[in-house]
């Protein structure tokens, strides 16, 4: 085994020339479309559900500051993503960034890790979409999926898992709505990136309108005493080391809330996977990445402020916080509007996440780490990676309809924070090994800002329960086995090294 191959890097120039070799994707996305894709990927289940859970159980009204801390960590990572995306406007995102700085082995690890963020998260999101869709049908007095309905056994996964019970049967066959929405999104993605971006723009317009409705309709019901009487009931700490409080503190608090809401920010980096489809990537990618993150952070803070102002944090319904808050103040009809917004939000998240995964596969196949003829196949008319898109659709549909996703969903946060930390570290490394390269966009404040990004991401990772680390290690172990069985022996860099 050649140690040289494992740590040999791939030049950024080679990545760019490879993408322009006649098998590239269609460049059809401008700054507005890229920003909309980012907003589409970020705003979803997090703003409609996660804000309530974190406020009630971890931070209280200080959840507003939790979103600021989590947003700061993501903003630093976004600046680093923007620098790399402007340097190498090709499909592959953090996978290619790692290949350029840390070598092939670490590139494979991060590419395999990104499957957690895109494919596994997509399954989780599709499962959540099914629940909101069934809730909407119930509000419309359509009882297909309710007990006794003719589709009642097709409303959930066939088994589930809890720490107390382990695996147990649920007496359902599979989650039919999750399969249907996944297949519809897959068909849209195969058809073309312009059509996908247009569909996403419609969904983003709907859900942002609903979020603004929540903010402005809820302001008049805000009681300032709900903030001032007990702003930080659990304190401002909450940092842990593998789930154990640091310095005798608590595992709850404002910082614990920041680790808890990081899932709400996942998706802004999906914009960087569209680099090869951007019209002017050096200019448009930084706008799309940073712009979408700033917009969503401001919306999150505003929603958190309104929610904790409308209802005392102890009375927040963690399952449907926003709809229940309006019901408590006598505005029950808002529940329908919120449900529609949630469905639109989750649909756009699913679309952008499923758009990102095939492009990771494409980048890895170009380097020989995955079978080239399948994963790099571009449709001659629609210019999309159609085979890997269809495969992603089947994987997501199977996961969403059959698996106990509460196990896999926790992997998404730690896997993504791992990717963020590596991208920040890669910016530092490339500034040292290639300082003279023209950078159309530079991460400001380097090396301090990227280093802070690494520290923040690692701190948030350490604040997640220890079982998440064990699951991440097992997942990466499976990926390494695949690499040494197939990728190592088919690597293009490996062949060049041998020759």
C-alpha positions, 0 to 999 in steps of 0.5 A: 500500500502506497502511503504516498497515494493516501496523502497525495493531493489533487491540484485545483487546476486539475479539478477545474479542467476536469469539469470542463472536459466535455462532461460538465453540468449545465451552467444555469444558476445565478446569484438569486437562484443560488441564494434561493437554493440555500434558503430552500435547504436551510429553512424547514423542519428546524424553524417549525419544530426544533426551535420549540424543543430547544427553547423548552428543554435546553435554553428558554428564551435564551434560545435567541442567543443559541441561534446567534452562536450556532449561526456564527459557527456556520457563518465562519464555515460559510466564509471558508466554503465561499473561498474554496467554492470561488477557487474551484467552481466544480461539483463536490463541495467539501470533498474536493476541498479536502482532496486539494489540501489533506489528500485522498484518504481524508477526501474519501472520509469527508465524501463518505461523511457527506452522505450523512448530511445529504442522503440520510438527512433527506430520508429524515426530511422525507419522513417529516414531510409525510407527517406534516402531509398527513396532518394537513389531510386531517385538517381537511377532513380527509381520513385516508391515513388515520386509523381505519382509513384505507391507507392507514397501514401505509402511514409509517415505517414497519419498525422503530427503535427506542433506547428503552424498548430496542427495535420493535414492530409498528404494524405498518407496512411502509411510509407511502407519502414519503415514497411518493414525495421522494419519487416526485422530487427525483423526477424533477431533479432528473429533468434539469437544474433549471426546473429544479431551481424554479420549483425550489423558488416557488417553495421558498416563496411560500415558506418565507411568506409563512415565516414572515406571517408567523413573525408579524402576526405573532408580534402583537401577542408577545408578552415581554415578561415572558422574556424578562422574568426568566431569560436564561433559566438553564444558564448560559453554559451547557458545553459538555465533553462527550455528553459529560458537563465541563467544569461541573456545569450542566448539560443544559443552557444557552450553549447546549441550545446552540449545539441542539439547533445546529441541525436547523442550519444544515444545508447552506453548504449545499449551495457549494455542490452546485458550483459547476452549475453556476453561471459566474461561480467566482462571484455568485457562489459567495453571494449564495452561500453567505446571503442564504445563511444571513437571511435564515439566521435573522429569520430564526432569531425573529421566530425564536423571539416571537415564540418565547414572547407569545408563550412561557417557555415551560408551556411550549408544545415541543411537537408543534410549537408555532401552531400551538402558540397561536392556538393558545392565544386564540388564533387557531386558524393559523395552524393551517397556514403554518402546516402549509408553510411547513410542507413547502419548507420541508419539500424545498429542503428535500429537493436541495439535499437530494440535488447535492448528493449526486454531485458528491457521487459525481466528483468521487467517480471522476477521481475513480473512487466510485464506478465511473460509468455509473456515477459520472453519467450525464444525461445528454439532453438534460445535463444532469447526473441522472443515474446517481440521482435515480439511485439517490431517490431509491436510497432516500425512499427506502430509508424514509419509508422503512428505517427507524430514522431517529437513529440516523437523524442524530448522525446528520448533525455530527457528520456535518459539523465534522465537514465544517471543521475540515473545510475551515482547516483546509482553508488554513492549510491552503493559505500556507501551501499555496499563498500566491494563488488568486482568490476571487473571494477571501475569507476575512480575518484569516488565519484567526477566523478559520481557526475559530471556526474549527474550535467552535465546530469541535466544541459543538461536536463534543457537546453532542451525546457520546452515542453519536460519536460511536455511530459516526466511527462505525459509519466511517469504518464502513466507508474506509472498508469500501475505500480500501476494497474499491476506491484505493485500487481504482483511484486515478491519482493511484494510477498516476503514482504507480506510473 
